[in-house]
Amino acid sequence: MFGMLAFCVNAATSCSVEEAKAAETEASSLQDWDAVFKAYRRYGHCDDAAIAEGYSETVGRLLAHHWDKAGRLGILVRQDVGFRQFVLHHIDDTVPQKYLERIEKNAESSCPKGQGRLCHEILKRVRE
């Protein structure tokens, strides 16, 4: 419940020019799920245009090439349903096809223990 409230509050907050610049600078270069979570909490209300494309690049890259860290993602999305929606939203048509194919393979063949729901949601987004 709290996570959804945080997501709704962030969505209603306007993004300042300074926040937009900072978000755009870091969006595509985040290196792990903790960094993505911190960026979501700090700049989630700026999630539009080039910033959104940067977040999609990061989400796609982490799911495709750092699947060994998907367990940490599972912990974070359980803590904050808004973050779950943020991550799933960024599995989109801007993610390269080769990433999507790898994400699909990862979610199908090596879903972390206890993360079946998340893997199912990831697969659903990849296949849309």
Buried (B, 14 or more C-beta within 10 A) or exposed (E): EEBEEBBEEBEEEEBEEEBBEBBBEBBBEBEBBBBBBEBBBBBBBBBEEEBBBBBBBBBBBBBBEBBEBBBBBBBBBBEBBBBBBBBBBBBBEEBEEEBBEBBBEBBEEEBBEEBEEBBEBBBEBBEE
